[in-house]
Amino acid sequence: MTDDLRPATIAVTAGRPGHEPDQPLNVPITMAATYVAGGDLEYGRYGNPTWTAFEDALGALEGGRCLSFASGQAATATVLDLVGLGATVVAPVHSYTGTLLQLADLESRGRIKTVLVDITDTAAVAEACLDAALVWFESPTNPALELADIPAIAAAAHEAGAYVVVDNTFATPLLQQPLELGADIVVHSATKFIAGHSDVQMGAIVTADEQLYGVLKGRRDLIGSTPGPFEAWLALRGVRTLHLRVERAQQNATELVGRLRSHPAISEVRYPGFGGIVSIVLAEGALAADLLTHKTRLWIHATSLGGVESTLERRRRWKAEPATIPDGLVRLSVGIEDVEDLWADLERALASLVE
Ligand SMILES: *Cc1c(COP(=O)(O)O)cnc(C)c1O
């Protein structure tokens, strides 16, 4: 039904009950640990109508079949579980810290080998792919905001017989559809833009490969890394406005990037040209960066991203953040407030650094 619809219409309409008398317009929250025997669901860990509605919507937006998870990390762990004992995973040096920690943990226990690459160096990535079982990357990367050549990397990885996984959390399916660009699997932290209100922890996997879908669903059934029905309902409510939120956040980010580029306290502005995430490097380094995160009033000092409210943090305050990320880098998650208020708050906080 969603085949010929545009993304904004899919975001609003996918996963709704049929248009029949007395059907609710929105899927209800189904609280069920077990179901009457004889159907497809049987037990709470195997499926839930509220998950299904969310999965239908995100799957339609990404162009595949979706499985929801308790968190982005649970989705990541499930995908990494596809890798055979001792096989190699290629990933960017600048990956999400939780992904890097999972890879390091698996490697330290002898489960896998990890090769970290500069994801912007397509030739080097292609070479690393030669003995890999799985290539995992984000584009844009977190928090360096580098871009990967997804079609070229996918082609090289497939040539070598490796799976291609793209963490699409930063771009969302509205700005980038990795399955169409050649990826086998898309992973999301639905905690971020998808749910969009900083009040839900959830993850998702999307694939157009039926066999992979079956294997991944089998892993979820077995391990039980499933979301709660209420979380799925909230995340679906988030999907309904995803296009509006992403559009506004991007508009605000673009405007702020222009102004930040000419600010004397900032030595570098990183923005991939789309989306709501901007990284700035404070000329005076880590101390100035920490000070900035404590001086803003509208911008909330907090980790995570993709909510309606603007947040910021110095990324290197996390031990797992790679040392190649500048010490004075502050990642901004631009929200959907009025951009003039956001700018006034940032400008005042930046001015107070030199007082
Ligand atoms: C937050 C995040 C994750 C992990 O998701 P959780 O929901 O926190 O488990 C994975 N990838 C990226 C890019 C993220 O920002």
The ligand as an SDF file (V2000), in Angstrom:
LIG
                    3D

 15 15  0  0  0  0  0  0  0  0999 V2000
   22.8160    6.3090   20.5190 C   0  0  0  0  0  0  0  0  0  0  0  0
   23.3850    5.6120   19.3610 C   0  0  0  0  0  0  0  0  0  0  0  0
   23.4420    4.2140   19.3190 C   0  0  0  0  0  0  0  0  0  0  0  0
   23.0110    3.3320   20.4750 C   0  0  0  0  0  0  0  0  0  0  0  0
   21.6320    3.4100   20.6930 O   0  0  0  0  0  0  0  0  0  0  0  0
   20.9560    3.2370   22.1390 P   0  0  0  0  0  0  0  0  0  0  0  0
   19.5090    3.4060   21.8640 O   0  0  0  0  0  0  0  0  0  0  0  0
   21.5390    4.2840   23.0340 O   0  0  0  0  0  0  0  0  0  0  0  0
   21.2970    1.8690   22.6310 O   0  0  0  0  0  0  0  0  0  0  0  0
   23.9550    3.6270   18.1720 C   0  0  0  0  0  0  0  0  0  0  0  0
   24.4000    4.3600   17.1230 N   0  0  0  0  0  0  0  0  0  0  0  0
   24.3590    5.7120   17.1340 C   0  0  0  0  0  0  0  0  0  0  0  0
   24.8610    6.4680   15.9590 C   0  0  0  0  0  0  0  0  0  0  0  0
   23.8520    6.3870   18.2480 C   0  0  0  0  0  0  0  0  0  0  0  0
   23.8390    7.7200   18.2560 O   0  0  0  0  0  0  0  0  0  0  0  0
  1  2  1  0
  2  3  1  0
  2 14  2  0
  3  4  1  0
  3 10  2  0
  4  5  1  0
  5  6  1  0
  6  7  2  0
  6  8  1  0
  6  9  1  0
 10 11  1  0
 11 12  2  0
 12 13  1  0
 12 14  1  0
 14 15  1  0
M  END
$$$$
